[in-house]
């Protein structure tokens, strides 16, 4: 099964033209349990509108059969109904501080059960006025796709802060895996034996 990884920020596209996957760097993932390899949801929480999250080993009912993209587990999220607002339900991890003088990248693999589904990436201040940094909405598909955003350099510390994904756009099922929050610009993930090769379109990568 061929899976495309889409880089969806202009800075990433420019920075990685001609940059092969063999040049992947080691990064420190600031998030705890970003790949759900602890076998539990915590310290993530799924909230709002009856949305639920369950850590799974198999992607039951996926229109395109695939395994978790990295490791043994992924998180299956079910949104039973569209919210009054897109932020009426979501997935979040709290307890962070965005440090002055640093910029960060948020990357995650996404795959919906069938069709397409919208999601918003929002690193944010975890209190009123809930300021977002580099927040952006994306459309996931039936194939594992990695999506990334990169913040500007922070001019001051931001805290308390959290990583949030808004999912109240529409009802649907999706899986999320390999969530990373790390300093600096985008770095390709280390997927072990799953090597990445360029598909010929700038910004698109796939498995051979």
C-alpha positions in Angstrom: 0.0 0.0 0.0 1.5 3.3 -1.0 1.1 6.1 1.5 1.8 9.7 0.8 3.2 12.2 3.3 2.1 15.7 2.6 4.1 18.7 3.7 1.6 21.5 3.9 3.5 24.6 4.8 5.4 26.7 2.3 8.5 26.9 4.5 8.7 23.1 4.6 8.4 22.8 0.8 11.1 25.3 0.2 13.4 23.9 2.9 13.2 20.3 1.7 13.5 20.6 -2.0 16.2 18.1 -2.9 16.4 16.9 0.7 16.4 13.1 0.9 14.9 11.1 3.8 18.3 9.7 4.6 19.1 13.1 6.0 16.5 12.8 8.8 17.7 14.3 12.0 17.2 13.2 15.6 14.7 15.4 17.4 13.3 15.4 20.9 9.6 15.0 21.0 8.4 17.3 23.8 5.0 15.5 23.9 4.4 12.5 26.2 2.9 9.4 24.5 2.9 11.0 21.1 2.7 7.7 19.4 0.3 6.1 21.9 2.8 3.4 22.5 2.0 3.4 26.2 -1.2 1.7 25.2 -3.4 4.3 26.8 -4.8 7.7 25.9 -3.4 9.7 28.8 -1.9 12.3 29.1 -4.1 13.2 26.0 -7.8 13.9 26.5 -10.6 13.7 24.0 -13.5 16.1 24.9 -16.7 17.7 23.7 -19.8 16.6 21.8 -19.7 13.0 22.8 -16.3 12.5 21.0 -14.4 9.4 22.2 -10.9 8.2 21.8 -9.5 4.6 22.1 -6.0 3.3 21.6 -6.1 0.5 19.1 -3.7 -2.0 17.4 -5.9 -2.5 14.3 -7.7 0.1 12.1 -11.1 -1.7 12.1 -13.4 -0.7 9.3 -10.9 1.5 7.4 -11.9 1.9 3.8 -8.2 1.5 2.9 -6.7 -1.2 5.2 -3.5 -0.1 6.8 -1.7 -0.7 10.1 -0.7 2.0 12.6 1.9 4.1 10.8 4.5 3.8 13.5 4.8 1.4 16.4 2.1 -0.9 17.6 -0.7 1.5 18.4 -2.7 4.5 17.2 -5.6 6.5 18.6 -9.0 6.0 17.1 -11.3 9.0 17.5 -15.0 9.0 16.9 -16.9 12.2 16.5 -20.7 11.3 16.6 -22.0 14.7 15.4 -20.8 18.1 14.2 -20.5 20.6 17.0 -22.0 24.0 17.2 -18.5 25.2 16.4 -15.4 23.4 15.0 -13.8 23.7 18.5 -16.8 22.1 20.2 -14.8 18.9 20.4 -11.1 18.1 20.3 -8.0 16.2 21.3 -5.5 17.9 23.6 -2.4 17.6 25.7 -1.8 20.2 28.4 1.1 21.2 30.6 3.4 22.9 28.2 5.3 26.2 27.9 6.3 27.7 24.6 9.7 29.3 25.3 10.9 32.7 24.2 13.4 32.6 21.4 12.3 29.3 20.1 10.0 28.1 17.3 8.3 24.7 17.2 6.9 22.2 14.7 3.7 20.2 15.3 3.5 17.0 13.1 0.9 14.2 13.1 -0.2 11.3 10.9 -3.9 11.3 10.1 -6.2 8.9 8.4 -10.0 8.9 8.3 -12.2 5.8 8.1 -13.9 6.8 4.8 -14.0 9.9 2.5 -12.4 13.0 4.0 -12.6 14.8 7.3 -11.4 18.2 8.5 -9.2 18.9 11.5 -7.5 22.0 12.9 -4.0 22.1 14.4 -3.8 24.7 17.2 -0.9 25.1 19.6 -2.4 27.6 22.0 -2.4 29.5 25.2 -4.4 27.3 27.6 -6.5 30.0 29.1 -8.5 33.0 27.9 -8.1 34.4 25.2 -6.9 31.0 23.9 -4.4 32.5 21.5 -3.4 30.1 18.7 0.0 30.0 17.1 0.3 29.0 13.4 -3.1 27.4 13.7 -4.5 25.9 10.5 -7.2 23.6 9.3 -6.5 20.6 7.0 -8.5 17.8 5.3 -7.4 14.3 6.0 -8.0 11.4 3.6 -8.4 7.6 3.7 -4.6 7.1 3.6 -2.1 7.9 6.3 -0.8 11.4 5.7 1.6 13.4 7.8 0.6 17.1 8.3 2.9 19.7 9.9 2.8 23.3 10.9 5.7 25.5 12.2 5.2 28.4 14.6 7.0 31.7 14.4 9.8 32.3 16.9 8.2 33.2 20.2 9.0 36.7 21.5 8.1 35.8 25.0 7.2 32.7 27.1 3.7 31.4 26.6 2.2 29.4 29.4 0.2 27.6 30.4 0.1 26.2 26.9 -1.3 23.1 25.2 -1.4 21.2 21.9 -5.0 21.0 20.5 -6.6 19.4 17.5 -10.2 20.7 16.9 -12.4 18.0 15.4 -16.0 19.3 15.7 -16.3 20.1 12.0 -18.4 17.0 11.0 -19.3 13.5 12.3 -16.7 10.8 11.4 -14.1 8.3 12.5 -10.3 8.9 12.2 -7.0 7.6 13.4 -4.1 9.8 14.6 -0.5 8.6 15.2 3.0 9.7 15.5 2.2 13.1 17.0 5.4 15.2 17.4 6.0 18.6 19.0 9.6 19.7 18.7 11.9 22.7 18.4 12.8 24.0 15.0 11.7 23.4 11.5 10.2 20.1 10.1 12.3 17.0 10.4 11.1 13.7 8.7 10.0 11.0 11.1 12.1 7.9 11.8 9.8 5.1 10.7 12.3 2.3 11.1 12.2 -0.1 8.2 9.6 2.0 6.4 11.8 4.2 4.2 10.5 7.2 2.4 11.1 7.9 -1.3 10.3 11.0 -3.2 7.2 10.6 -5.5 8.3 13.2 -8.0 6.0 15.9 -6.8 7.6 18.5 -4.6 6.5 17.9 -1.0 5.1 14.5 -1.5 6.7 11.4 -0.1 5.6 7.8 -0.2 6.5 4.3 0.8 8.0 2.0 -1.9 
